[in-house]
Amino acid sequence: MVQPPQRRAAATDPREERENWRMPALVLLERPTWSGPRRVAMYALAGYLVLSIILLAVKAVELAMQR
């Protein structure tokens, strides 16, 4: 019985490239650009965070003043 020749993985095999992929150094990466809606969402989240911290501080002062 004749067997077909075995295939060797070429250096450009996508599977091999994926298995050997390494993250490039952060210095070499460019900063991603944000779209308008993403920028608005990030500012909204930052505002929500600031507002929640202020409200927690107000609540802490209120509780401290009751005693």
HELIX and SHEET records of a PDB file:
HELIX    1   1 PRO A   14  GLU A   19  1                                   6    
HELIX    2   2 LEU A   26  LEU A   28  5                                   3    
HELIX    3   3 GLY A   36  GLN A   66  1                                  31    
END                                                                             
